[in-house]
């Protein structure tokens, strides 16, 4: 049985693929497409770094949450170690996106 590394990876939509879609479907040139995708992700990143929520209608919300410090444990040695406070990004899908995912993932109904 031959298993390649690629078959173990989860397929992902990349920034390059998004730029290619803008090029093909909207007609922007490749440089403009790349710049637009980069600008979009820069805006999202900058907002999150500033502590702002980022809401994309029909898609979902990205939020910054501050996690408190807590005790942890090294799983290998069992030694107690402190885990410092940190900020994390959470994503909550919109109801519209959740419905679309359920529609696509649903097996065909038998009539």
Phi, psi and omega in degrees: 000123183256117178244121178269159180298321181300325182289341179271346182277148175280131178297141182224151174268118185264166176298323179296320178292321177298316179298321178296320177296320176297319178300312184286317190268331183254334177095010173292153176285168188297323180293316178297320179299312180297316180297322181293317179296315179298318180296320179299310182291329175295318178298315179297312181299313181298319178298316180293319179298324179285355179090009180272148171284146176244117182247124178245109185304132179080357181240300179161186182238134171256131181228149174265133178232138177263121178266135181286156175294151181206161177283144177229182181215135175288117184295335181282316185256342183080002181290135177286132177224144178281141174254122185287159174297146179204163177259137180230155176262132174243153178234133175237117180292146177287162178299323180298315179294318179300319179296318179298319180296318179294321179297316182288328184273352184283132177293153181298140181279149179265127181265000000 
